[in-house]
Amino acid sequence: MKKIAYIALFFLTGIIISWFLGDLIEVISGSAGKLTAARDISAAQEYYAGGNYSQALDEYKKALDKISPSDKKLLAKVKNNMALCVFQTAFDNKDVKGMRDSLPLFEESLALYKEVGDTESAQQVETNIAEAKKQIK
């Protein structure tokens, strides 16, 4: 009987340890994802500042895949910045269709900012949309 009790105790201990380690691994991998997303965003901002909008867009796309869907404010920021990259590339090439392609990303960003109640950022995106539409006409 003692042997069965020890086996049951070890089994339960194993389950508890597995559960705890699973949560720990999830937290660590989430943190690692945030760190690599931050690195991608930083690289994107440097490319954008240097006028390399297509490379900036690529870096933002990489970051987007690493951002948790629950981090809506960061998603909104990245989508707005992606839209700026798309717009600026198209503007530089006098590509009206490309400029129009930026609008859905701006709209997604705006919706996310409104969802989280960030009115200041939402107003900035609305300004970006208005400027894009003005250039498209």
C-alpha angles and dihedrals in degrees: 000000000000090000091055090048091052091048090049091047092050090046092052091044089052091051092050092048091047091050092048093045091047090055091044093051090048091052092046093048090047090052091047089051091052091049094050091044089052090050091050092048091049091051090047091053091051092050091048092050088051092052095250096129098164092054090045089053091051091053092048090051090053090050092048091061090056099049118099113243087232091062092080096160093057091044089052092051093049093047091050091050091047089052090051090053092049092046096046093048091050093044091053089051093043087238107155093183089054090050089053089052089065093061098076090052091049089049092050090050092048092050091051093048090050090048092056093041097244097148095170093056091041089056090051091052090048087054090050090051092049092050092048092050090048091055092046094058 
